[in-house]
């Protein structure tokens, strides 16, 4: 942390020291490297692959035949891909929240406020760290899906081709960034890392299980289908599938766009609360 403030002073005519010079770009780089080092030491890059791989293993192997029989030969690897990618993004969000919570518990955020550094530098550094982990999680989630048997649907098979697959991956990446943004704010507001884990993990876990990501909508009891169809994870999953199938419309993608902006607003509110606490 000592490297965060660049040394060097200007002397006035009498030789007195004025304000210390600071380089925000260097401060951002030092804090970003600090965050990435912590991610590497905690083994988060490894878990970025283990998490989607285990999820694919636990659901694809036991359910592929059952779902295929119940849904007229549905290709379960193609069907499962969006939720595997979304759960990879959920892992990034949980990691972001925990790192932010530990920094708060250890007083790191408060110490940054008294240093001669712009207030946005620590936030931008955490965002850069989360972005790198998000890219790793996207690659690892995609690798797990490819091993499971997922492939882009070719254009000559009335699919979206490689372009549709790329658009679906971009969509889940954007949603994942918004989730990590909110999770970072949750970590700053929550009093303990354990509380942070519950606030981030439980909603995504429950919504994931009660979504059309793992099972087709028709296999849910009729009384809960309305919730399953309209909740945010199902909406993102539906948009991704239609992008890959080449049938997406604005009506399909719009709910995901609005959820993205909703998450950004929620994240800004959380950071406002955290700023008042620290200040």
C-alpha positions as CSV (number, residue, x, y, z in Angstrom):
1,X,0.0,0.0,0.0
2,X,3.0,2.3,0.5
3,X,3.4,2.4,-3.3
4,X,-0.1,3.8,-3.8
5,X,1.1,7.4,-3.2
6,X,3.9,8.5,-5.5
7,X,6.7,10.2,-3.7
8,X,8.0,13.6,-4.7
9,X,7.3,17.2,-3.5
10,X,7.4,20.7,-5.0
11,X,9.4,23.4,-3.1
12,X,8.3,27.0,-2.8
13,X,10.6,29.9,-3.0
14,X,11.6,29.5,0.7
15,X,12.2,25.7,0.3
16,X,9.1,24.8,2.2
17,X,7.2,21.6,1.1
18,X,3.9,22.0,-0.6
19,X,1.3,19.3,-1.3
20,X,2.6,15.9,-2.3
21,X,2.3,14.9,-6.0
22,X,0.0,12.1,-6.8
23,X,-0.4,10.1,-10.0
24,X,-4.0,8.6,-10.1
25,X,-3.1,6.3,-13.0
26,X,-0.2,4.8,-11.0
27,X,-2.4,4.5,-7.9
28,X,-5.0,2.7,-10.0
29,X,-2.4,0.3,-11.4
30,X,-0.9,-0.5,-7.9
31,X,-4.4,-1.2,-6.4
32,X,-5.4,-3.3,-9.4
33,X,-2.3,-5.4,-9.1
34,X,-3.0,-5.8,-5.4
35,X,-6.5,-7.0,-6.2
36,X,-5.4,-9.5,-8.9
37,X,-2.6,-10.8,-6.6
38,X,-5.2,-11.4,-3.9
39,X,-7.5,-13.2,-6.5
40,X,-4.6,-15.4,-7.5
41,X,-3.5,-16.2,-4.0
42,X,-7.1,-17.1,-3.0
43,X,-7.4,-19.6,-5.9
44,X,-10.3,-17.7,-7.5
45,X,-8.9,-18.3,-11.0
46,X,-9.1,-22.0,-10.3
47,X,-12.6,-21.9,-8.9
48,X,-13.7,-19.9,-11.9
49,X,-13.3,-23.1,-13.9
50,X,-14.2,-25.6,-11.2
51,X,-17.5,-23.9,-10.4
52,X,-19.1,-24.1,-13.9
53,X,-17.5,-27.5,-14.5
54,X,-19.0,-29.0,-11.4
55,X,-22.4,-27.4,-12.1
56,X,-22.4,-28.9,-15.6
57,X,-21.4,-32.3,-14.3
58,X,-24.0,-32.3,-11.5
59,X,-26.9,-31.4,-13.8
60,X,-26.0,-32.6,-17.3
61,X,-25.1,-36.2,-16.5
62,X,-28.1,-37.1,-14.3
63,X,-30.7,-35.1,-16.1
64,X,-29.9,-35.1,-19.8
65,X,-31.9,-38.3,-20.6
66,X,-34.8,-37.4,-18.3
67,X,-35.2,-33.9,-19.8
68,X,-34.8,-35.3,-23.4
69,X,-37.6,-37.8,-22.8
70,X,-39.8,-35.3,-21.1
71,X,-39.2,-32.6,-23.7
72,X,-39.3,-34.5,-27.0
73,X,-35.6,-35.0,-27.5
74,X,-34.4,-31.7,-26.3
75,X,-30.6,-31.3,-26.6
76,X,-29.8,-30.7,-22.9
77,X,-26.3,-29.4,-23.5
78,X,-27.6,-26.6,-25.7
79,X,-30.4,-26.0,-23.2
80,X,-28.1,-25.8,-20.2
81,X,-25.5,-23.5,-21.6
82,X,-27.0,-20.1,-20.6
83,X,-27.5,-21.0,-17.0
84,X,-24.0,-22.4,-16.7
85,X,-22.6,-19.1,-18.0
86,X,-24.9,-17.2,-15.6
87,X,-23.7,-19.2,-12.7
88,X,-20.2,-18.4,-13.7
89,X,-21.1,-14.8,-13.4
90,X,-22.6,-15.4,-10.0
91,X,-19.3,-16.8,-8.9
92,X,-17.6,-13.5,-9.9
93,X,-20.2,-11.5,-8.0
94,X,-19.7,-13.6,-4.9
95,X,-15.9,-13.2,-5.1
96,X,-16.3,-9.4,-5.6
97,X,-18.6,-9.1,-2.6
98,X,-16.3,-11.1,-0.3
99,X,-13.2,-9.1,-1.3
100,X,-15.0,-5.9,-0.7
101,X,-16.3,-7.0,2.6
102,X,-12.9,-8.1,3.9
103,X,-11.4,-4.8,2.8
104,X,-14.1,-3.0,4.8
105,X,-13.6,-5.3,7.9
106,X,-9.9,-4.7,7.8
107,X,-10.3,-0.9,7.5
108,X,-8.7,-0.7,4.0
109,X,-11.4,1.4,2.5
110,X,-11.3,3.9,5.4
111,X,-7.5,4.2,5.1
112,X,-7.8,4.9,1.4
113,X,-10.0,7.9,2.2
114,X,-7.2,9.7,4.1
115,X,-4.6,9.2,1.4
116,X,-4.1,11.9,-1.2
117,X,-5.9,9.9,-3.9
118,X,-9.1,10.6,-5.9
119,X,-12.1,8.8,-4.3
120,X,-12.8,6.9,-7.5
121,X,-9.4,5.2,-7.8
122,X,-10.1,2.3,-5.3
123,X,-13.5,1.7,-7.0
124,X,-12.0,1.7,-10.5
125,X,-9.3,-0.6,-9.4
126,X,-11.8,-3.1,-7.9
127,X,-13.8,-2.8,-11.1
128,X,-10.7,-3.7,-13.1
129,X,-10.0,-6.6,-10.9
130,X,-13.5,-7.9,-11.2
131,X,-13.4,-7.4,-14.9
132,X,-10.4,-9.6,-15.3
133,X,-11.9,-12.3,-13.2
134,X,-15.1,-12.0,-15.2
135,X,-13.2,-12.6,-18.4
136,X,-11.6,-15.6,-16.9
137,X,-14.9,-16.9,-15.7
138,X,-16.5,-16.4,-19.2
139,X,-13.6,-18.4,-20.8
140,X,-13.8,-21.1,-18.2
141,X,-17.6,-21.3,-18.3
142,X,-17.5,-21.5,-22.1
143,X,-14.9,-24.3,-21.9
144,X,-17.1,-26.2,-19.5
145,X,-20.0,-25.9,-21.9
146,X,-17.9,-27.0,-24.9
147,X,-16.8,-30.1,-22.9
148,X,-20.4,-30.7,-22.0
149,X,-21.3,-30.8,-25.7
150,X,-22.7,-27.3,-26.4
151,X,-21.9,-25.8,-29.9
152,X,-23.1,-22.7,-31.7
153,X,-26.1,-23.4,-33.8
154,X,-25.1,-23.1,-37.5
155,X,-26.9,-20.7,-39.8
156,X,-27.8,-23.5,-42.2
157,X,-29.6,-25.2,-39.3
158,X,-31.7,-22.1,-38.8
159,X,-29.5,-21.0,-35.9
160,X,-27.8,-17.8,-35.0
161,X,-24.4,-19.1,-35.9
162,X,-21.2,-17.9,-34.3
163,X,-22.5,-14.3,-34.3
164,X,-25.6,-15.4,-32.2
165,X,-23.3,-17.3,-29.8
166,X,-21.0,-14.2,-29.4
167,X,-24.0,-11.9,-28.8
168,X,-25.3,-14.3,-26.1
169,X,-21.9,-14.4,-24.4
170,X,-21.7,-10.6,-24.5
171,X,-25.1,-10.3,-23.0
172,X,-24.2,-12.7,-20.1
173,X,-20.9,-10.8,-19.6
174,X,-22.7,-7.5,-19.4
175,X,-25.1,-8.9,-16.8
176,X,-22.2,-10.4,-14.9
177,X,-20.5,-7.1,-14.7
178,X,-23.6,-5.5,-13.4
179,X,-23.9,-8.3,-10.8
180,X,-20.3,-7.8,-9.7
181,X,-21.0,-4.0,-9.4
182,X,-23.9,-4.6,-7.1
183,X,-22.0,-7.3,-5.2
184,X,-19.1,-4.9,-4.6
185,X,-21.5,-2.4,-3.1
186,X,-23.1,-5.1,-0.9
187,X,-19.7,-6.0,0.4
188,X,-19.0,-2.4,1.3
189,X,-22.4,-2.1,3.1
190,X,-22.5,-5.5,4.9
191,X,-21.0,-5.6,8.3
192,X,-19.4,-9.0,8.0
193,X,-18.2,-11.3,5.1
194,X,-20.6,-14.0,6.3
195,X,-23.5,-11.6,5.9
196,X,-22.2,-10.6,2.5
197,X,-22.1,-14.3,1.4
198,X,-25.7,-14.8,2.4
199,X,-26.9,-11.5,0.7
200,X,-25.2,-12.4,-2.6
201,X,-25.3,-16.2,-2.8
202,X,-28.9,-17.0,-1.6
203,X,-30.9,-14.9,-4.1
204,X,-28.9,-16.1,-7.1
205,X,-29.0,-19.7,-5.9
206,X,-32.8,-19.6,-5.3
207,X,-33.6,-17.7,-8.5
208,X,-31.3,-20.0,-10.5
209,X,-33.1,-23.2,-9.3
210,X,-36.5,-21.7,-9.8
211,X,-35.8,-20.6,-13.4
212,X,-36.1,-22.1,-16.8
213,X,-32.3,-22.5,-16.9
214,X,-32.1,-26.0,-15.6
215,X,-35.5,-27.3,-16.6
216,X,-38.0,-26.4,-19.3
217,X,-40.9,-24.3,-18.1
218,X,-43.5,-27.0,-18.9
219,X,-41.9,-29.3,-16.3
220,X,-42.6,-27.0,-13.4
221,X,-46.0,-27.1,-11.5
222,X,-48.5,-24.9,-13.2
223,X,-49.0,-22.7,-10.1
224,X,-45.4,-21.5,-10.2
225,X,-44.9,-21.2,-13.9
226,X,-45.7,-17.5,-13.9
227,X,-42.9,-16.7,-11.5
228,X,-40.5,-19.0,-13.2
229,X,-41.2,-17.4,-16.6
230,X,-40.9,-13.8,-15.6
231,X,-38.1,-13.7,-13.0
232,X,-34.8,-12.1,-14.1
233,X,-32.7,-15.2,-14.6
234,X,-35.3,-16.8,-16.8
235,X,-35.5,-13.6,-18.8
236,X,-31.8,-13.5,-19.4
237,X,-31.7,-17.2,-20.2
238,X,-34.5,-16.8,-22.7
239,X,-32.7,-13.9,-24.4
240,X,-29.5,-15.9,-24.7
241,X,-31.2,-18.9,-26.2
242,X,-33.0,-16.9,-28.8
243,X,-29.8,-15.0,-29.7
244,X,-28.1,-18.4,-30.2
245,X,-31.1,-19.6,-32.2
246,X,-31.2,-16.4,-34.4
247,X,-34.8,-15.6,-33.4
248,X,-34.2,-12.8,-30.8
249,X,-36.3,-9.7,-31.0
250,X,-36.3,-6.5,-28.9
251,X,-39.2,-7.8,-26.9
252,X,-37.0,-10.8,-25.9
253,X,-33.9,-8.8,-25.1
254,X,-35.5,-5.8,-23.5
255,X,-36.2,-7.3,-20.1
256,X,-32.4,-8.2,-19.7
257,X,-31.6,-4.6,-20.7
258,X,-33.9,-3.2,-18.1
259,X,-32.6,-5.6,-15.4
260,X,-29.1,-4.4,-16.3
261,X,-30.0,-0.7,-15.7
262,X,-31.9,-1.7,-12.5
263,X,-28.8,-3.4,-11.2
264,X,-26.7,-0.3,-12.0
265,X,-29.1,1.9,-10.1
266,X,-29.1,-0.5,-7.1
267,X,-25.3,-0.6,-7.1
268,X,-25.1,3.2,-7.1
269,X,-27.5,3.4,-4.1
270,X,-25.3,0.9,-2.2
271,X,-22.2,2.9,-2.9
272,X,-23.9,6.0,-1.7
273,X,-24.7,4.3,1.6
274,X,-21.2,3.0,1.9
275,X,-19.7,6.5,1.1
276,X,-21.8,8.0,3.9
277,X,-20.6,5.4,6.4
278,X,-17.0,5.7,5.6
279,X,-17.1,9.5,5.4
